[in-house]
Amino acid sequence: MYKLYNFQNSGNCYKIRLLMNQLGIEYESIEVNILQRESRTEEFLTINPNGRVPVLQVGEKYLPESNAAIWYLAEGSKFIPTDRFERAQALQWMFFVSAQ
Ligand SMILES: N[C@@H](CCC(=O)N[C@@H](CS)C(=O)NCC(=O)O)C(=O)O
């Protein structure tokens, strides 16, 4: 089962939870209170040296960056277009949003 290092009020975390719900993917949520700097502890920095949530845990591996997690989870689903140009457009919007 996946684990999601997660802060309830974070939009970057929300979009992963939304996708997992849409795809019916089960996961364990591990709440990291960023307001109490729980993402900056020595322990958490071994999970993500960037000190931020979300982080998706896949087996023994950690995947920070919400868009990377979304791309990983959505592979093979209707959320990643099969058409090459449309796939690039999906990435276009993901890059656009992360640059705002
Ligand atoms: N580009 C990253 C941004 C992650 C990010 O900014 N996370 C914020 C919450 S939305 C965070 O963990 N802030 C805590 C901190 O910087 O200590 C992503 O998309 O996952």
The ligand as a MOL file (V3000), in Angstrom:
LIG
                    3D

  0  0  0     0  0            999 V3000
M  V30 BEGIN CTAB
M  V30 COUNTS 20 19 0 0 0
M  V30 BEGIN ATOM
M  V30 1 N 6.7790 21.8260 -5.8430 0
M  V30 2 C 6.3600 21.1400 -4.6490 0
M  V30 3 C 5.9250 22.1770 -3.6190 0
M  V30 4 C 5.7280 21.5350 -2.2490 0
M  V30 5 C 5.4080 22.5820 -1.2080 0
M  V30 6 O 5.5920 23.8030 -1.4010 0
M  V30 7 N 4.8980 22.0960 -0.0820 0
M  V30 8 C 4.5370 22.9760 1.0040 0
M  V30 9 C 3.0700 22.7570 1.3520 0
M  V30 10 S 2.0020 23.1180 -0.0150 0
M  V30 11 C 5.3690 22.6170 2.2260 0
M  V30 12 O 5.6270 21.4680 2.4930 0
M  V30 13 N 5.8030 23.6270 2.9990 0
M  V30 14 C 6.4910 23.3770 4.2340 0
M  V30 15 C 7.8490 23.9880 4.2960 0
M  V30 16 O 8.3070 24.5760 3.2920 0
M  V30 17 O 8.4630 23.8560 5.3590 0
M  V30 18 C 5.2420 20.1480 -4.9690 0
M  V30 19 O 4.5040 20.3970 -5.9300 0
M  V30 20 O 5.1070 19.1400 -4.2720 0
M  V30 END ATOM
M  V30 BEGIN BOND
M  V30 1 1 1 2
M  V30 2 1 2 3
M  V30 3 1 2 18
M  V30 4 1 3 4
M  V30 5 1 4 5
M  V30 6 2 5 6
M  V30 7 1 5 7
M  V30 8 1 7 8
M  V30 9 1 8 9
M  V30 10 1 8 11
M  V30 11 1 9 10
M  V30 12 2 11 12
M  V30 13 1 11 13
M  V30 14 1 13 14
M  V30 15 1 14 15
M  V30 16 2 15 16
M  V30 17 1 15 17
M  V30 18 2 18 19
M  V30 19 1 18 20
M  V30 END BOND
M  V30 END CTAB
M  END
